[in-house]
Amino acid sequence: MSTARPRNGSPGASPETFVVYVEGPRDGDILRSWARQVWPDVARRLVDATVILGGRRPARALAHLRDLVAQGRCARGLCVLDRDVGDPPDLPPREGVELELFTWSRRHIESYLLVPEAIRRGLRLRGAGAERALRAELPEPDDEAALLEIDAKRLLDRRGPVSRLIGRPVDLGRIARAMRPEEIHPDVHELIGRMAGGFGLRETEVVVTVWAGRASSEEPAV
């Protein structure tokens, strides 16, 4: 875990520990890859700030954060969860602990990787036949209703349809790294912005612009 810079930037201020909890190691890899495209300082801090829960278990995040506070640490956390299906997981009361929950609007974090052009670049697919076969497996990029509900974990699983199409397991991190800022969904930009705030980064370090369901980032003018 990492210790964030003091929020007010003064050297005498007491530092704060900010922890980002994710369900699995692939989730952390995907988040870091997106952050490198949108806000590189966030990506660097995520290396040490990420804690793996081993599933959709926010109660584990709460227990871990309580331990940090009990040790006298000034600690806050952000828990990133798949929406998935069924009832949300039970979470004990959070009194005395600053733990924020972020739940994807789409079913899984993998759902935000379903950008045909990024998959083609990341997996280095060649030929019109492969691209047609890939598009046959994916919803249309502007069909948000389908993208909200599709089981992207199954689709991109090591034995799923896309893996069978390319003849090898899908490297989700490579797809995320191949995505351009304008291909990254506004939900992702929102989460990266929240993490930046948790790390005490200045809003002026990166300007995030969202329009018509697309988002991009740019360095501020000097």
N, C-alpha and C positions, 0 to 999 in steps of 0.2 A: 504494500500500500504506500501511497505517497502523501506527503504533507503539502497542501496547497499554499501558495503565497498568501500573505495577509491580504484581506479584501481591500483595506484602505491603502495598501502599498507602503505603509510606514514600517521601518525596520524594527521598531520596538513593539509592534503589535504581536499578540499571541497567535501563532499559526493555527490553522484549522485543518483537520483531516477530512477529506471528502472521498467517499468510497462509492464505486459504481458496481452494483451487483447484477450479474447476468446469469441466465439459466445454464449455459454450457460454454466450453472453450471456443466452439465455432462462432457463437454469438459475439464473444469478445473480439475475435479476429475480424468479423464483419464490421463491427462498430469502429474499430481502429482504422480499417481500410477506408470506410466512408469519411471518418474524421480527417484523414490525411488529405482528402480532396477538398473538404469544406473549411476546416479550422485545424491546421497542423499542430498547434500548441495543445489542443485537446487530445489529439492522437498520442503525442509524446507523454502526456500525463496519465493517459489510460493504461499505459504499459504497467505501471506500478499500482494504479488505483483500482484495478478490476479484481473482483472476487467472484469465483465460480460457485454457484449454488448447487449444481448437480440436479437441475430440474426446476420446475415451476414451484418454488418453495420460498415465498417471501418471508415466512416465519423464521427461516434460517438467517436471512439478512437482518431481521430485527434482533435476533439473539446475538449475532456477531457485533452489531452496532452497540447493543447494550453492554457487551463485554468491553468494547473500547471506551465507552463512557465510564464504566466502573473502574477502569484503569486510570481515570483522570484525564482522558483525552477529550479535546473539544472536537467532536466528530459528528458528521452528517452523512447521509447516504441517499442514493438514488437507485431504486430497484427496477430493472427493465424486464417486463414480462410479455410473453406471447398472449394474445387474447384467447387463442385456442377455442375449445368448445366446452360446454357444460358450465357449472357454477364456478365463480372465482374462488381461489383458494382461501381458506380461513386464515385470518391474521389477528393475532392478539392485539390488545390495545397498545397504542404507540406513545402513551404518556411519557414525557421526559426524554423521548428519543426523536430526533429529526430524520425521519425516513420518508422519502417521497416515492410514490409508486408511479411508474410510467408504463401504460399498457398500450401496445400497438393497436391501431384501429383495424389493420388487417390481421388475419388469423395468426400468422407466424412472421418472425423477422425475415425468414427466407422469401416471404411473399414480395418483399421490396427488391429482390434480385431479379424478378421476372421481367427484365427489359431485354428484348431479343437482341438488339445491337450490342449491348454490353456482354451478354452471354456469348455471342459470336466472337467478339474481340477477346474476352477473357479465356475462352476455351479454344481459341484459334480454329474455329470451324471454317472449312473451305468448301466451296461449291454450292450451287443453287439448290441441289437436292437436299443437302444437309440443312440448309436454311429453311426450306419448305417444310421438312420434317419437324424441325424445331418449332416453327410457328404453328404447326398443327397441334402441338402439345400445349401451347401457351394461350392464355386469353389475349384478346386484343389489348394493346397498351392503354387504350382509353376506356376500357370496360371495367370501371372501378367496382361495380357490383360483383363481377366475377372474381376480381382480384381480392376483394374482401373475404371471400369464402373459400377460395381454392386451397387445397391441402398442398402447400408448397413444399413441406417437408418430404412428403411422399414423392412429389414430382422430381425433386432434386436429390433424393436419397441415392446412396452409392449403388443400389440395385434398382433404382427407379427408371422411368422412361427416358429421361435425358442421359443418364449414364449408359443405358443400353444403346442409345442413338450414337453416342460418341465413342463407345467401346472402352470406357474407363470411368472410375468414380469421378464425380463432379467436385472440383475444388471451389468451394463457395467463396473463399477469400480472393481467389483470382478474379471471379466475377465482380466482387465488390471493388477490387482495386482497378478494374477496367472501366468502372462507371465514371462518367463525366459529371461535374456538378449539376448540370441542367437535367441529368437523368435521375438524380437522387430525389426521392419523394419528399414533399414538405414535412411529412411526419418525422423523417430522419433529420431534416434541418432543425425542426423544433427540439428534438431530443439533444442534438449536438449543442444547441444554444443553451439548454438547461444544464448540460454538463459543464459548459464553459462558465456559466454563472457559479456553479458549485466549486469550480477550481479558482474562482476569483479573477478570471480573465476579463479584461476591459472590452466592452462592447465595440469600441472603435477599432479593435484589432482586425476584425473581419466584418464586412457588411453582408448580410444575408438577404437576398431579394427573392420573393415568391410571387409567381404570377401564373394564372390559368392552370393551376395544378402542377406547374413545373417550378424548380428552384435552382438558384445558382449562388455562388459566393464570389466576392471580389475583394481585393485588398483596398482599403480606404485610400482616398487621394491624399497625397502628402502636401 
